[in-house]
Amino acid sequence: MTAIDYTPQGVCSRNIHVELADDGNTIDAVSFVGGCNGNLKAISKLVAGKPVDEIVSILEGNTCGNRPTSCADQLTRALRAAQSQARA
């Protein structure tokens, strides 16, 4: 398993904890600190067990209000960072 804590930029959440399966391609768990609690808990449940590439293709580029990013978009960056660590 690979686990990282990612500090998102430009959003309300302050931390994204990502755990990937041993293959480095499947999401085991995600949790957020800060942000919209209910929505982020729901996202965490929806992505568990899914392939990183599938989730990135759905959520990458998602925005929040007039911000150029969102917690979901920042999650895609955290997932890619975790994948990079798993492959290192």
Secondary structure as GFF3:
##gff-version 3
##sequence-region A 1 88
A	DSSP	beta_strand	2	6	.	.	.	ID=ss1
A	DSSP	beta_strand	13	20	.	.	.	ID=ss2
A	DSSP	beta_strand	27	34	.	.	.	ID=ss3
A	DSSP	alpha_helix	37	47	.	.	.	ID=ss4
A	DSSP	alpha_helix	52	59	.	.	.	ID=ss5
A	DSSP	alpha_helix	71	87	.	.	.	ID=ss6
###
